[in-house]
Amino acid sequence: MKGLPAAEEKQLIGELTPLAKAAGDLLSVAERHDVDEWVKKLADPTQWPPTDEEAAAAAEPEPNSSAVPGGAPARLVPAAAAVRGALKKAARERTITSWKRLEDQLGSALPRLNNSERVQVLIQVDRATAGDEPLLSSLLAAGDPHFAHQYYRRVVHALGLKAPDDDEDLRDVLEADVERVFTDWRFR
């Protein structure tokens, strides 16, 4: 995939992943190896330059917006509260979710966010999570594998936790965390 713009390469690898998984044993060993390498590259945020949106957001803090503890702009605080509420509801209903579902569910309470802002929102959502509890954002990561591989690790690391480097291991951890979230929030 050399010679493609980074954003296009990233998108193509993201589209390839479920197709390769579906193909399973139909792929040759060499093809599986290539797919594994692309998936590793996709999961490694250091491999990708920030998008124009992310670079602009990082470079230009909004005027008159104070940061809340953790560095998130104050304008994201209401979005974090809305997302936390939606994730708590999902936990009680024993369902996973995705950004698309959250946007549909929350409407104007959840402004359009770039991926960097989504990470900041989830960091704020899970700052209130007790240290011995699984992250509410695991419900989102489990429902949106692309987000999990690309950005959930950033949330986990920002909170001082560890996430497996291997995507399969991350998927296993997410499944276990989701079940714990369901159990912990069942009667709250």
C-alpha positions in Angstrom: 0.0 0.0 0.0 3.0 2.2 -0.5 2.4 5.6 -2.2 -1.1 6.1 -0.8 -2.0 9.0 1.4 -1.9 7.9 5.0 -5.6 8.5 5.6 -6.5 6.4 2.5 -4.1 3.6 3.5 -5.6 3.7 7.1 -9.1 3.4 5.7 -8.3 0.6 3.4 -6.6 -1.4 6.1 -9.6 -0.8 8.3 -11.9 -2.2 5.6 -9.6 -5.1 4.9 -9.5 -6.4 8.5 -13.1 -7.9 8.6 -12.8 -9.2 5.1 -9.5 -11.0 5.9 -11.1 -12.4 9.0 -14.1 -13.7 7.0 -11.7 -15.2 4.4 -9.9 -17.1 7.2 -8.2 -20.2 5.9 -8.8 -19.2 2.3 -5.8 -16.8 2.6 -2.3 -18.2 2.1 0.2 -18.0 4.9 1.9 -15.1 3.1 -1.4 -13.2 2.7 -2.3 -13.8 6.4 1.2 -12.5 7.4 0.6 -9.3 5.3 -2.8 -8.8 6.8 -1.3 -9.3 10.3 1.4 -6.7 9.6 -1.2 -4.2 8.3 -3.4 -4.7 11.3 -0.5 -4.1 13.6 0.3 -1.0 11.7 -3.3 0.1 12.0 -3.3 -0.4 15.7 -0.1 1.6 16.3 -1.0 5.3 16.6 2.7 6.2 16.1 2.5 4.9 12.5 0.0 7.6 11.5 0.5 11.3 11.3 -2.4 13.1 12.9 -5.3 14.0 10.5 -5.6 17.7 9.6 -8.6 17.8 12.1 -6.6 16.3 14.9 -3.5 18.5 14.2 -5.6 21.6 14.2 -7.4 20.6 17.4 -4.1 20.0 19.1 -2.5 23.1 17.9 -5.2 25.6 18.5 -6.9 25.5 21.8 -10.3 27.2 21.7 -10.4 30.8 23.0 -12.1 31.3 26.3 -12.2 27.6 27.0 -10.6 26.5 30.2 -9.3 23.0 30.5 -10.7 20.6 33.0 -8.4 18.3 34.9 -6.9 15.9 32.4 -6.6 18.6 29.8 -9.9 18.3 28.0 -11.5 21.6 26.9 -14.3 22.7 29.0 -16.7 22.5 26.0 -16.3 18.7 26.1 -17.5 18.4 29.7 -21.2 18.4 28.8 -20.5 15.8 26.1 -18.6 13.6 28.5 -21.5 13.8 31.0 -24.0 12.8 28.2 -21.8 10.0 27.0 -21.3 8.7 30.6 -25.0 8.7 31.1 -25.6 6.8 27.9 -22.9 4.3 28.7 -24.4 3.7 32.2 -27.8 3.2 30.6 -26.3 0.7 28.1 -24.6 -1.1 31.0 -27.8 -1.5 32.9 -29.5 -2.7 29.6 -26.6 -5.1 29.0 -25.8 -3.7 25.6 -22.7 -2.5 23.8 -22.8 0.6 21.7 -21.0 2.6 19.0 -20.3 6.3 18.3 -23.0 6.2 15.7 -25.6 4.9 18.2 -24.5 7.4 20.8 -24.9 10.3 18.2 -28.3 9.0 17.3 -29.3 8.6 21.0 -27.9 11.8 22.3 -28.6 14.1 19.4 -27.5 17.7 20.1 -26.1 16.7 23.5 -23.2 15.1 21.6 -21.6 17.5 19.2 -19.7 16.2 16.2 -16.3 15.2 17.5 -13.1 14.2 15.8 -11.3 11.1 17.1 -9.0 13.1 19.3 -12.0 14.8 21.0 -13.7 11.4 21.4 -10.7 10.1 23.2 -10.7 13.2 25.5 -14.4 12.7 26.2 -13.9 9.0 27.1 -11.0 9.9 29.4 -13.3 12.3 31.2 -16.1 9.6 31.3 -13.8 7.1 32.9 -12.0 9.4 35.3 -14.9 8.8 37.6 -14.6 5.0 37.3 -13.3 3.4 40.5 -9.8 1.8 40.1 -11.1 -1.7 40.7 -14.0 -1.4 38.1 -13.8 -1.9 34.4 -14.1 1.2 32.2 -17.5 2.2 30.9 -15.9 3.0 27.6 -15.2 -0.7 27.1 -18.9 -0.9 26.0 -18.1 1.5 23.2 -14.8 -0.2 22.3 -16.5 -3.6 22.2 -19.2 -2.2 19.9 -16.8 -0.4 17.6 -13.7 -2.5 16.9 -12.1 0.1 14.7 -12.3 2.6 17.6 -10.9 0.0 20.0 -7.9 -0.7 17.9 -7.2 2.9 17.0 -8.2 4.9 20.1 -9.3 2.9 23.1 -5.7 2.2 24.0 -5.1 5.9 24.2 -8.0 6.2 26.7 -6.6 3.3 28.8 -3.0 4.7 28.8 -4.2 8.2 29.6 -5.9 6.8 32.7 -2.7 5.1 33.8 -3.8 1.6 32.9 -2.4 -1.0 30.6 -3.9 -2.4 27.4 -2.6 -5.5 25.5 -0.6 -4.7 22.4 -2.1 -7.6 20.6 -5.5 -7.0 19.0 -6.8 -10.5 19.9 -5.7 -10.1 23.5 -7.4 -6.6 23.6 -10.6 -8.2 22.2 -10.5 -10.8 25.0 -9.9 -8.2 27.7 -12.7 -6.1 26.3 -15.1 -9.1 26.4 -14.3 -9.7 30.0 -14.5 -6.1 30.9 -17.9 -5.8 29.2 -19.3 -8.7 31.2 -17.9 -7.1 34.4 -19.5 -3.7 33.5 -22.8 -5.5 32.9 -22.6 -7.2 36.3 -21.4 -4.1 38.2 -24.1 -1.8 36.7 -27.0 -4.3 36.7 -28.8 -2.8 39.8 -27.3 0.7 39.9 
